[in-house]
Amino acid sequence: MDLRKLSCFIRVAELGSFSQAAQTLDQSQSVVSRQVRQLEQDLGQTLLKRNGRGVTLTSAGRQLLEHGKGILRQVEITEQALRSGDGTYKGKVTVGMPPTLGKLLTVGLVTDFFAEFPGCSLAISENLTYWIQKRLILGELDFALLYNPLPNSNLKYQLLWTEKLCLIAPANSPIAGQNIVSLQELGRYPIIIPNRQQMLRNLVEIECARHDVALNVVMEIDTVSSMLGLVARGFGYAVLPANALDVDYRPDGLTAVPLAPAILNRVVLATSTQHQLPSLAQRTLELLLQQNIIKQRLS
């Protein structure tokens, strides 16, 4: 497979437009179109459906996009390893983590990374554990922090710490004065929670089912900042780690009340069993684990 053709296809697929892809690739639209057409001929598959508004992916195109980005990332890692034969750090590191952890760790990691590697690149992807785990398996990420990941033979896990989940409530609500909220009580409150692709949702529902508690889910919201904003405005309550309130950019007037029995949220470091971690990524991982926020939780 020609990597230039694959790169052109991925850019067109991501942008949904030949003209926009050509601009970002600094090539003519005819050249980009020809590269993608030749790739389709090489594979014997139609990858894109052309229309007046741009392009959409066929089933084969979706599969190639999913795997193609990982292929290009692994080629990039190989090139970096060859260029780094003199012992110097070169290249790019890609890290994934859920938004809650990203708000705590991203600024510190970026600061430490560029202080040590000013000539290198760092990409941090914040998304739900489900999507971060999928990208790590496909080889698009070097390593990731995950919440409660499902077992997978392609990944190696290291438990970093556990944290108790809390009921996030307005500070002026009656519940705010309690020391704990029992799981039996939890069913009485309108709950704002992510969809079932997020591991935290599955964790909460499994524990509630074990104690014969039916959740009153009134909204499914995937972003923590939006969940907190809705709780602050009285639309319901959220079940999140207490560190969701540890960031600077959050609504005022919220409190976290621990649940009992405790529901433990597992924070896991994940790496691939299929690809060796490049030296730059290994050093970046060490910088991440040296952050005070993580060291406090590991001590």
C-alpha positions as CSV (number, residue, x, y, z in Angstrom):
1,M,0.0,0.0,0.0
2,D,1.4,3.4,-1.0
3,L,1.6,5.5,2.1
4,R,1.2,8.8,0.2
5,K,-2.1,7.6,-1.3
6,L,-3.2,6.4,2.2
7,S,-2.3,9.8,3.7
8,C,-4.3,11.6,1.0
9,F,-7.3,9.3,1.6
10,I,-7.2,9.8,5.4
11,R,-7.1,13.6,5.0
12,V,-10.0,13.6,2.5
13,A,-12.0,11.2,4.8
14,E,-11.5,13.3,7.9
15,L,-12.4,16.6,6.2
16,G,-15.1,15.2,4.0
17,S,-13.8,17.3,1.0
18,F,-11.2,17.0,-1.7
19,S,-10.7,20.7,-1.9
20,Q,-10.1,21.2,1.8
21,A,-7.8,18.2,1.9
22,A,-5.8,19.6,-1.0
23,Q,-5.4,22.9,0.8
24,T,-4.0,21.2,4.0
25,L,-1.8,18.9,2.0
26,D,-0.5,21.8,-0.2
27,Q,-1.4,19.9,-3.3
28,S,-3.8,20.5,-6.2
29,Q,-7.2,19.0,-5.9
30,S,-6.7,17.0,-9.1
31,V,-3.5,15.4,-7.6
32,V,-5.4,14.5,-4.4
33,S,-8.3,13.1,-6.3
34,R,-6.0,11.0,-8.5
35,Q,-4.1,9.6,-5.5
36,V,-7.4,8.5,-3.8
37,R,-8.7,7.0,-7.1
38,Q,-5.5,5.0,-7.6
39,L,-5.7,3.7,-4.0
40,E,-9.3,2.5,-4.7
41,Q,-8.0,0.8,-7.8
42,D,-5.1,-0.8,-5.9
43,L,-7.5,-2.2,-3.3
44,G,-10.3,-3.0,-5.6
45,Q,-12.8,-1.1,-3.3
46,T,-14.8,2.0,-3.5
47,L,-13.7,4.0,-0.4
48,L,-15.6,7.3,-0.9
49,K,-19.0,8.3,-2.2
50,R,-18.7,11.5,-4.1
51,N,-21.6,14.1,-4.1
52,G,-22.1,17.7,-4.6
53,R,-21.5,18.6,-1.0
54,G,-18.2,16.6,-0.6
55,V,-17.6,12.9,0.2
56,T,-18.9,10.3,2.6
57,L,-17.2,7.0,3.5
58,T,-18.3,3.6,2.3
59,S,-18.1,0.6,4.6
60,A,-14.7,-0.2,3.2
61,G,-13.6,3.4,3.6
62,R,-14.6,3.4,7.2
63,Q,-12.5,0.3,7.8
64,L,-9.5,1.7,6.0
65,L,-9.8,5.0,7.9
66,E,-9.9,3.2,11.2
67,H,-6.8,1.1,10.6
68,G,-5.0,3.6,8.3
69,K,-4.3,6.2,10.9
70,G,-2.6,3.5,13.1
71,I,-0.5,2.3,10.1
72,L,0.8,5.9,9.5
73,R,1.5,6.3,13.2
74,Q,3.6,3.1,13.4
75,V,5.5,4.2,10.3
76,E,6.2,7.5,11.9
77,I,7.4,5.8,15.1
78,T,9.7,3.6,13.0
79,E,11.2,6.6,11.3
80,Q,11.7,8.3,14.6
81,A,13.6,5.3,16.0
82,L,15.9,5.2,13.0
83,R,16.6,9.0,13.3
84,S,17.2,8.7,17.0
85,G,20.1,6.3,16.7
86,D,22.5,8.9,18.2
87,G,20.8,8.7,21.5
88,T,18.9,12.0,21.2
89,Y,15.2,12.3,21.6
90,K,13.3,13.2,18.4
91,G,9.8,13.0,17.0
92,K,6.3,13.1,18.4
93,V,4.4,11.5,21.3
94,T,0.7,10.9,21.3
95,V,-1.1,10.4,24.7
96,G,-4.8,9.8,25.4
97,M,-6.8,10.4,28.6
98,P,-10.3,11.1,29.7
99,P,-11.2,14.8,30.0
100,T,-11.5,14.7,33.8
101,L,-7.8,13.6,34.0
102,G,-6.8,15.9,31.2
103,K,-8.0,18.9,33.1
104,L,-5.7,17.9,36.0
105,L,-2.7,16.7,34.1
106,T,-2.4,18.2,30.6
107,V,-0.9,21.6,31.5
108,G,1.7,20.1,33.8
109,L,2.7,17.4,31.2
110,V,3.0,19.9,28.4
111,T,5.1,22.2,30.5
112,D,7.5,19.4,31.6
113,F,7.6,17.9,28.1
114,F,8.7,21.0,26.3
115,A,11.1,22.0,29.0
116,E,13.0,18.8,28.4
117,F,12.2,18.3,24.6
118,P,11.8,21.7,23.0
119,G,12.4,20.2,19.5
120,C,9.9,17.4,19.8
121,S,6.1,17.3,19.4
122,L,3.3,16.3,21.9
123,A,-0.3,15.5,21.0
124,I,-2.8,14.9,23.8
125,S,-6.2,13.4,22.9
126,E,-9.0,13.8,25.5
127,N,-12.0,11.5,25.0
128,L,-14.1,8.8,26.6
129,T,-12.2,5.7,27.7
130,Y,-14.0,3.7,25.1
131,W,-12.6,5.7,22.2
132,I,-9.2,6.2,23.8
133,Q,-8.8,2.5,24.3
134,K,-9.9,1.8,20.7
135,R,-7.3,4.3,19.3
136,L,-4.6,2.7,21.5
137,I,-5.4,-0.7,20.1
138,L,-5.2,0.6,16.6
139,G,-1.7,2.0,17.2
140,E,-2.7,5.7,17.0
141,L,-1.6,6.4,20.6
142,D,1.7,5.7,22.4
143,F,0.0,5.2,25.8
144,A,-3.1,6.3,27.6
145,L,-4.7,6.8,31.0
146,L,-8.1,5.0,31.2
147,Y,-11.0,4.6,33.6
148,N,-12.0,1.0,34.3
149,P,-11.0,-0.4,31.0
150,L,-12.3,-3.8,29.8
151,P,-9.7,-6.6,29.5
152,N,-8.0,-6.7,26.1
153,S,-5.2,-9.0,25.0
154,N,-3.7,-6.2,22.9
155,L,-3.2,-3.9,25.9
156,K,-1.2,-4.1,29.1
157,Y,-2.6,-2.4,32.2
158,Q,-1.0,-0.9,35.3
159,L,-3.3,0.2,38.1
160,L,-2.3,3.6,39.2
161,W,-4.9,4.4,41.9
162,T,-8.5,4.1,42.8
163,E,-10.8,6.9,43.7
164,K,-14.2,6.9,45.3
165,L,-17.1,8.1,43.3
166,C,-19.3,10.9,44.7
167,L,-22.7,12.4,44.1
168,I,-22.1,15.9,42.8
169,A,-24.7,18.2,44.1
170,P,-25.5,21.9,44.4
171,A,-23.9,23.3,47.5
172,N,-27.3,24.7,48.6
173,S,-29.1,21.4,48.3
174,P,-30.2,19.4,51.5
175,I,-27.9,16.6,50.5
176,A,-24.8,18.8,50.6
177,G,-24.7,18.6,54.4
178,Q,-24.5,14.8,54.5
179,N,-21.3,12.9,55.1
180,I,-22.3,10.1,52.7
181,V,-25.1,9.2,50.3
182,S,-26.2,5.5,50.4
183,L,-26.7,3.7,47.2
184,Q,-30.3,3.0,48.2
185,E,-30.8,6.8,48.4
186,L,-29.2,7.3,45.0
187,G,-32.2,6.0,43.2
188,R,-34.3,8.9,44.6
189,Y,-32.3,11.6,42.7
190,P,-32.5,12.7,39.1
191,I,-29.1,11.6,37.7
192,I,-27.1,13.1,34.8
193,I,-24.7,10.5,33.5
194,P,-22.7,9.6,30.4
195,N,-24.0,7.1,27.8
196,R,-23.2,3.4,28.2
197,Q,-20.1,3.6,26.0
198,Q,-18.4,5.3,28.9
199,M,-16.9,2.9,31.4
200,L,-18.0,5.0,34.4
201,R,-21.6,4.6,33.5
202,N,-21.2,0.8,33.3
203,L,-19.4,0.8,36.7
204,V,-22.2,2.8,38.4
205,E,-25.0,0.6,36.9
206,I,-23.3,-2.6,37.8
207,E,-22.8,-1.6,41.5
208,C,-26.4,-0.3,41.7
209,A,-27.7,-3.5,40.2
210,R,-25.7,-5.5,42.9
211,H,-27.6,-3.5,45.6
212,D,-31.0,-3.6,43.8
213,V,-31.0,0.1,43.1
214,A,-32.6,1.5,39.9
215,L,-31.1,4.7,38.7
216,N,-33.4,7.6,37.8
217,V,-31.4,8.8,34.7
218,V,-32.9,12.0,33.4
219,M,-30.1,13.0,31.0
220,E,-27.2,11.3,29.2
221,I,-24.3,13.8,28.9
222,D,-20.8,12.8,27.9
223,T,-18.7,15.9,28.8
224,V,-17.9,16.5,32.4
225,S,-18.0,20.3,32.1
226,S,-21.5,20.1,30.7
227,M,-22.6,17.7,33.4
228,L,-21.3,20.1,36.1
229,G,-23.0,23.1,34.5
230,L,-26.3,21.3,34.5
231,V,-26.0,20.2,38.1
232,A,-25.1,23.8,39.1
233,R,-28.3,24.9,37.3
234,G,-30.5,22.4,39.2
235,F,-31.2,19.9,36.4
236,G,-30.1,17.0,38.4
237,Y,-27.1,15.3,40.1
238,A,-24.0,13.6,38.7
239,V,-21.9,10.6,39.8
240,L,-18.2,11.5,39.3
241,P,-14.9,11.3,41.0
242,A,-14.3,14.1,43.5
243,N,-11.5,15.4,41.4
244,A,-14.1,16.6,38.9
245,L,-14.3,19.6,41.2
246,D,-10.5,20.0,41.6
247,V,-10.1,22.0,38.3
248,D,-10.1,25.8,38.0
249,Y,-12.6,25.9,35.2
250,R,-15.8,24.6,36.8
251,P,-19.1,26.1,38.0
252,D,-19.2,27.5,41.5
253,G,-21.5,26.2,44.2
254,L,-21.0,22.5,43.8
255,T,-20.1,19.8,46.4
256,A,-19.1,16.2,46.3
257,V,-20.7,13.7,48.7
258,P,-19.1,10.2,48.9
259,L,-21.3,7.2,48.1
260,A,-21.7,4.2,50.5
261,P,-20.9,1.4,50.0
262,A,-18.0,3.0,48.1
263,I,-17.8,2.6,44.3
264,L,-14.2,2.6,43.3
265,N,-13.1,4.2,40.1
266,R,-9.9,2.6,38.7
267,V,-7.3,4.8,37.0
268,V,-5.2,2.6,34.7
269,L,-2.1,3.3,32.6
270,A,-2.4,1.4,29.4
271,T,0.2,0.5,26.8
272,S,0.1,-1.8,23.7
273,T,1.4,-5.4,23.8
274,Q,1.8,-5.2,20.0
275,H,4.2,-2.3,19.7
276,Q,7.3,-1.4,21.7
277,L,7.1,2.0,23.4
278,P,9.5,4.4,21.7
279,S,12.2,6.0,23.9
280,L,10.7,9.5,23.7
281,A,7.3,8.1,24.7
282,Q,8.8,6.1,27.5
283,R,10.4,9.3,28.9
284,T,7.2,11.2,28.5
285,L,5.4,8.5,30.4
286,E,7.9,9.0,33.2
287,L,7.3,12.7,33.2
288,L,3.6,12.1,33.5
289,L,4.0,9.8,36.5
290,Q,6.3,12.4,38.2
291,Q,3.6,15.0,38.4
292,N,2.7,15.9,41.9
293,I,-1.0,15.1,41.4
294,I,-0.1,11.5,40.5
295,K,2.6,11.1,43.1
296,Q,0.2,12.2,45.8
297,R,-2.3,9.5,44.7
298,L,0.4,6.8,44.4
299,S,1.8,7.6,47.9
